[in-house]
Every structure is written in structure tokens, then in C-alpha cells.
């Protein structure tokens, strides 16, 4: 099952091959980030995602960020 971070990228219709250069990483590294975002995502990386996805992707990223503050 894809993470919310991966789903956000997918809503932009960008492949991992298209998105990895935006982060300055390889496709393998991007795959690692998306498979385990809780371990690898930083505020800077999330900002790059946020700046490169549409409204649906932004909604998913906000949901992901809010999950850290859920009781």
C-alpha cells in the first residue's frame, strides 16, 4: 500500500523518475523515502513535495503532517 507521501506524488501524475530530480536524489532513494516517510521525510523534503503537487496532493500531505499530532 502506498504511503500518503507517495499518493501525493501520484496525484501530480509524476513518476518517481520525474520527481526524484526535484529532490536531488535517485529513484531508489525516492522509493525509500516514500516507503517509509516517517523515517526519511524532513520538512524540506515535504516542502518540495508540497510545491510540486496539485490540490489533492496538498490535501494528502496535510493529512500526513496532521497524523503526527493526532492524540
C-alpha positions in Angstrom: 0.0 0.0 0.0 1.4 3.4 -1.0 2.1 6.0 1.7 0.3 9.3 1.8 3.5 10.9 0.6 3.7 8.6 -2.5 0.0 9.1 -3.1 0.6 12.9 -3.1 3.2 12.5 -5.8 1.0 10.2 -7.8 -1.8 12.8 -7.8 0.5 15.1 -9.7 0.8 12.4 -12.4 4.6 12.5 -11.9 6.6 9.3 -11.9 9.4 8.6 -9.5 11.7 9.2 -12.4 10.2 12.7 -12.9 10.1 13.5 -9.2 13.5 12.3 -8.0 15.4 15.1 -9.6 13.2 17.7 -7.9 14.6 16.3 -4.6 18.1 15.9 -6.0 18.1 12.1 -5.3 18.0 8.9 -7.2 14.8 6.9 -7.9 16.0 4.3 -5.5 16.3 6.9 -2.7 13.0 8.4 -3.5 11.4 4.9 -3.3 13.0 4.5 0.1 11.6 7.9 1.2 8.1 7.0 0.0 8.1 3.6 1.5 9.0 4.8 5.0 8.3 8.6 5.1 8.2 8.6 8.9 11.9 7.7 8.9 13.1 9.7 5.9 10.9 12.8 5.4 12.2 16.1 6.6 10.3 19.4 6.5 12.5 20.5 3.5 11.6 17.3 1.6 7.9 17.7 2.4 8.1 21.3 1.1 9.4 20.1 -2.2 6.6 17.6 -2.5 4.0 20.3 -1.5 5.4 22.7 -4.0 5.2 20.1 -6.8 1.7 18.5 -6.4 -1.8 19.8 -7.0 -4.6 20.4 -4.6 -5.3 16.7 -4.0 -1.6 16.1 -3.2 -1.5 19.0 -0.9 -4.5 17.6 1.0 -2.8 14.2 1.4 0.4 15.9 2.6 -1.6 17.9 5.2 -3.2 14.7 6.3 0.2 13.1 6.6 1.6 16.0 8.7 -1.5 16.1 10.9 -1.0 12.4 11.7 2.0 13.4 13.9 -0.3 15.5 16.2 -3.2 13.1 16.5 -4.0 12.0 20.0 
